[in-house]
Amino acid sequence: MEFLGFERPDGSVGIRNHVAVISSGRCGNELAATIADSVQGAVPILHTHPCVRLKEDNERALRILAGIGSNPNVAAAIVIGVGCENPPPTQIAEEIAKSKKPVEALAIMGSNGFQEVLDRGLVTARRMVSQTSQMQRKPFALSHLTLGVKCGASNATSGISGNAVTGQVFDRLIAEGGTAIFSETTEVIGATHLLAKRAINKEVARRLEQMVERMEARIKATGEDIRGSQPTRGNIAGGLTTIEEKSLGAFAKTGTSPLQGVLEHAEKPQGKGLFFMDGTAMTGELIGGEAAAGVQLHIYNLGGGLTSSFRCLPGWAGGLPILPAIVIVSNPSKPRDSQEKECYDIYADTIIEGKESIDQVADRFFQEIIAAASGKLTKQEMRSSYRELLVLYTTGPIL
């Protein structure tokens, strides 16, 4: 099977063809937004990372921002900022340049000020968009596709409908030679041993256990019990009672393929197949790590209930326009009128209602993924007015 994508100089394949204007730090957001909003075909990457972070968080920020710029959905990139940030624009641009795509760094420090950098940025963005707009889609095997996933508003139906369907989609893509990445370390707690059994060797299994143990240690260091926040109040209202129960439902979205490796946040996988990535359950953080790892299409599984009635959730990748999101809803919930049905891509509530099997929904979901990879806009992408800042995953204090 094939999809239509854009070939990149490093051999990867994009399903979108954006010029990304990346703020190197939160102080550069205004510049990045002004440039991108003024040039059709350019998109801003705005985020909350400040300069008052410590080494580990700054290194992770570099990995995330450079990874986003290197993502196959980005044809060219501008990195812009004040110049005193950590990481600075030049360092991020140097990392992006390793992907062999056009990239330029602009900074206020060393220039004649804000307006000069803004003007240079506009000229650069227009030139890059003009060049990239001439690129044409070509057919590629599904082995070039990497999917990421996040579940939200989980309830008692998630594991037996939407998550189960996504698990089948993951298995089908991997059978075609593709790659799938899942995250949310807290949702491995309570069922780690089951996932470890799917590891390709003892080293991968032990690395998974160590990553979960590290997360548990961070939680315990705060004096809090994770069972006070997981399952969430919304999960409990939807019928979930324990973190183990929630983890088992979440595991359904990973399918049955062997676990090839365990990644740090925003780390690129080496090889194909199924990978686990360290990360929180906060969607705004998770999608940054996925995109940096090379995910071209993000799947968001909604359980149902009140949350699924919101038109624009953080899970829709609203703060990361290079990463299209395709949303699947598990449970028939009220209120949901015909207008709300137009906000989501796939409904798996037919499984709960007995109208379709998991296989049947997985068939149409897989076809929808191929269509989206080939250029069909997702419902999220058509809501272009929605924007939020990307939150970078951090583990240390703010100074």
RATA-V556412 format. One record per residue. N is the residue number from 1. RES is the residue in one small letter. PSI is psi as a letter, one per 30 degrees, with the letter a starting at -180 (999 if undefined). OMEGA is omega in whole degrees, -180 to 180 (* if undefined). NEAR is the number of other ideal C-beta (glycine too) atoms within 8 Angstrom. Layout:
((N/RES/PSI/OMEGA/NEAR) (N/RES/PSI/OMEGA/NEAR))
This chain:
((1/m/l/-175/6) (2/e/l/169/7) (3/f/l/-179/13) (4/l/j/-177/10) (5/g/a/-178/14) (6/f/k/-180/14) (7/e/k/179/7) (8/r/l/-177/13) (9/p/f/-179/6) (10/d/g/178/8) (11/g/f/177/5) (12/s/l/-177/9) (13/v/k/178/12) (14/g/k/174/14) (15/i/f/171/16) (16/r/l/-171/9) (17/n/h/-173/9) (18/h/l/161/12) (19/v/j/-176/16) (20/a/k/174/15) (21/v/j/-169/16) (22/i/k/173/14) (23/s/k/-179/16) (24/s/f/178/15) (25/g/l/-175/12) (26/r/f/179/10) (27/c/f/180/9) (28/g/g/-176/14) (29/n/e/-178/12) (30/e/e/178/6) (31/l/e/-177/15) (32/a/e/-179/15) (33/a/e/-178/10) (34/t/e/-180/9) (35/i/e/-176/17) (36/a/e/-179/12) (37/d/f/-178/7) (38/s/f/-175/7) (39/v/j/179/12) (40/q/k/-178/4) (41/g/f/175/8) (42/a/k/180/15) (43/v/k/-179/10) (44/p/k/171/14) (45/i/j/-175/16) (46/l/k/-175/11) (47/h/l/-172/14) (48/t/g/-173/8) (49/h/k/180/10) (50/p/l/178/8) (51/c/f/-176/8) (52/v/h/175/5) (53/r/l/180/13) (54/l/l/-168/8) (55/k/e/-175/5) (56/e/e/-180/8) (57/d/e/178/13) (58/n/e/178/11) (59/e/e/179/8) (60/r/e/178/13) (61/a/e/177/13) (62/l/e/-179/12) (63/r/e/-180/12) (64/i/e/-174/15) (65/l/e/177/17) (66/a/e/178/12) (67/g/e/177/14) (68/i/e/178/16) (69/g/f/180/18) (70/s/f/-178/14) (71/n/k/-179/15) (72/p/f/179/12) (73/n/f/179/13) (74/v/k/180/15) (75/a/e/180/13) (76/a/l/-175/12) (77/a/k/169/15) (78/i/k/176/18) (79/v/k/-170/17) (80/i/k/-180/17) (81/g/a/180/16) (82/v/e/-180/11) (83/g/f/-180/10) (84/c/g/-178/6) (85/e/l/172/13) (86/n/j/10/8) (87/p/k/180/10) (88/p/l/-179/12) (89/p/e/-177/15) (90/t/e/-179/9) (91/q/e/178/9) (92/i/e/-179/17) (93/a/e/179/14) (94/e/e/179/8) (95/e/e/179/11) (96/i/e/-178/14) (97/a/f/178/9) (98/k/f/177/7) (99/s/f/175/11) (100/k/g/178/7) (101/k/l/178/14) (102/p/k/179/8) (103/v/k/177/12) (104/e/k/177/9) (105/a/k/179/11) (106/l/k/-179/14) (107/a/k/179/15) (108/i/e/178/10) (109/m/k/-178/7) (110/g/g/178/5) (111/s/a/177/10) (112/n/g/175/4) (113/g/a/-175/7) (114/f/e/-174/7) (115/q/e/179/7) (116/e/e/180/9) (117/v/e/177/14) (118/l/e/-179/11) (119/d/e/178/8) (120/r/e/179/10) (121/g/e/179/14) (122/l/e/179/11) (123/v/e/-179/8) (124/t/e/-180/11) (125/a/e/180/16) (126/r/e/179/9) (127/r/e/-179/8) (128/m/e/179/14) (129/v/e/179/13) (130/s/e/-179/8) (131/q/e/-175/9) (132/t/f/-179/12) (133/s/f/180/8) (134/q/f/179/6) (135/m/k/-178/8) (136/q/k/175/5) (137/r/k/176/8) (138/k/l/180/8) (139/p/k/177/5) (140/f/l/177/11) (141/a/l/-180/8) (142/l/f/177/13) (143/s/f/178/8) (144/h/g/-174/10) (145/l/k/175/14) (146/t/k/179/13) (147/l/k/171/17) (148/g/l/-176/17) (149/v/k/173/14) (150/k/k/174/14) (151/c/k/-180/15) (152/g/l/-177/12) (153/a/h/-176/12) (154/s/k/177/14) (155/n/a/-174/15) (156/a/f/-179/8) (157/t/f/-173/14) (158/s/e/-175/17) (159/g/f/-177/12) (160/i/f/177/10) (161/s/c/-174/16) (162/g/e/-180/17) (163/n/e/179/16) (164/a/e/177/13) (165/v/e/179/16) (166/t/e/177/16) (167/g/e/177/13) (168/q/e/178/13) (169/v/e/177/15) (170/f/e/-179/16) (171/d/e/-179/11) (172/r/e/179/10) (173/l/e/-180/15) (174/i/e/176/15) (175/a/f/178/6) (176/e/g/180/10) (177/g/g/-179/8) (178/g/a/-175/13) (179/t/k/178/14) (180/a/k/-179/17) (181/i/k/173/17) (182/f/l/-174/12) (183/s/b/-179/14) (184/e/i/-175/13) (185/t/e/-179/12) (186/t/f/-180/12) (187/e/g/169/11) (188/v/f/-180/13) (189/i/k/179/14) (190/g/f/179/10) (191/a/g/-178/11) (192/t/e/-176/11) (193/h/e/-180/6) (194/l/e/178/9) (195/l/e/-180/14) (196/a/e/179/11) (197/k/f/-180/7) (198/r/f/179/10) (199/a/k/-177/12) (200/i/f/177/6) (201/n/l/-177/6) (202/k/e/-180/6) (203/e/e/178/6) (204/v/e/179/13) (205/a/e/-179/12) (206/r/e/179/8) (207/r/e/176/10) (208/l/e/-180/16) (209/e/e/180/10) (210/q/e/-180/8) (211/m/e/178/12) (212/v/e/178/12) (213/e/e/178/8) (214/r/e/178/8) (215/m/e/179/12) (216/e/e/179/10) (217/a/e/178/8) (218/r/e/-180/9) (219/i/e/-178/10) (220/k/e/-180/8) (221/a/f/178/6) (222/t/f/-176/6) (223/g/g/-178/4) (224/e/l/174/8) (225/d/k/-178/4) (226/i/f/-179/11) (227/r/f/174/7) (228/g/f/-180/5) (229/s/f/178/6) (230/q/k/-4/12) (231/p/l/178/11) (232/t/l/178/7) (233/r/e/178/5) (234/g/e/177/10) (235/n/e/-179/12) (236/i/e/178/10) (237/a/f/180/8) (238/g/g/174/15) (239/g/f/177/8) (240/l/k/-173/13) (241/t/f/-177/6) (242/t/l/178/9) (243/i/e/178/12) (244/e/e/179/8) (245/e/e/179/10) (246/k/e/-180/15) (247/s/e/180/13) (248/l/e/177/12) (249/g/e/180/14) (250/a/e/-180/14) (251/f/f/-178/11) (252/a/e/-177/13) (253/k/f/180/16) (254/t/f/180/11) (255/g/b/-176/13) (256/t/g/-176/5) (257/s/l/178/12) (258/p/k/177/8) (259/l/j/-175/16) (260/q/f/-176/11) (261/g/l/180/12) (262/v/k/-171/11) (263/l/k/165/13) (264/e/l/-180/6) (265/h/k/178/13) (266/a/g/177/13) (267/e/k/179/9) (268/k/k/179/8) (269/p/k/174/14) (270/q/j/-177/4) (271/g/a/-177/6) (272/k/l/177/9) (273/g/a/-175/11) (274/l/k/180/16) (275/f/k/172/14) (276/f/k/179/15) (277/m/k/175/16) (278/d/k/178/12) (279/g/l/179/11) (280/t/l/176/9) (281/a/f/179/8) (282/m/j/-172/8) (283/t/e/-179/12) (284/g/f/176/12) (285/e/e/-174/12) (286/l/e/-175/15) (287/i/f/177/18) (288/g/e/178/17) (289/g/e/179/16) (290/e/e/-178/14) (291/a/e/180/17) (292/a/f/179/16) (293/a/f/177/16) (294/g/g/178/14) (295/v/k/179/13) (296/q/f/-177/15) (297/l/k/-176/16) (298/h/k/176/16) (299/i/k/177/16) (300/y/j/-179/17) (301/n/j/175/16) (302/l/k/177/17) (303/g/e/-179/17) (304/g/a/-180/15) (305/g/a/-175/13) (306/l/e/-176/8) (307/t/e/-177/12) (308/s/f/178/15) (309/s/f/175/9) (310/f/k/-177/7) (311/r/e/-173/5) (312/c/i/178/8) (313/l/l/173/11) (314/p/f/180/9) (315/g/f/179/12) (316/w/g/179/12) (317/a/h/-177/13) (318/g/f/180/11) (319/g/g/-178/13) (320/l/i/-172/12) (321/p/f/177/8) (322/i/f/-173/13) (323/l/j/178/16) (324/p/k/180/14) (325/a/k/176/14) (326/i/k/-169/15) (327/v/k/177/16) (328/i/k/-179/17) (329/v/k/-173/13) (330/s/e/-163/17) (331/n/k/172/16) (332/p/j/-175/8) (333/s/l/179/10) (334/k/k/3/4) (335/p/k/168/6) (336/r/j/-179/9) (337/d/a/-177/6) (338/s/e/180/5) (339/q/e/179/6) (340/e/e/178/12) (341/k/f/179/9) (342/e/f/-177/7) (343/c/f/-174/9) (344/y/l/-171/13) (345/d/e/-175/9) (346/i/k/174/13) (347/y/k/176/8) (348/a/g/180/14) (349/d/f/177/12) (350/t/f/176/9) (351/i/e/180/16) (352/i/e/-179/12) (353/e/f/179/7) (354/g/g/-178/4) (355/k/f/179/5) (356/e/l/175/6) (357/s/l/176/6) (358/i/e/179/10) (359/d/e/-178/7) (360/q/e/178/8) (361/v/e/178/15) (362/a/e/178/12) (363/d/e/-177/8) (364/r/f/176/9) (365/f/e/-180/14) (366/f/e/178/12) (367/q/e/178/8) (368/e/e/178/12) (369/i/e/178/14) (370/i/e/179/11) (371/a/e/179/9) (372/a/e/178/15) (373/a/f/-179/13) (374/s/g/174/11) (375/g/f/178/9) (376/k/k/-180/7) (377/l/k/174/8) (378/t/l/179/12) (379/k/e/179/11) (380/q/e/-178/13) (381/e/f/-179/8) (382/m/f/175/7) (383/r/i/-170/11) (384/s/f/-178/5) (385/s/f/-176/4) (386/y/k/179/8) (387/r/k/172/6) (388/e/l/-180/8) (389/l/k/174/10) (390/l/k/177/13) (391/v/k/-180/11) (392/l/k/-179/13) (393/y/k/-179/14) (394/t/l/178/7) (395/t/f/-178/6) (396/g/l/-179/7) (397/p/l/169/4) (398/i/k/-176/5) (399/l/999/*/5))
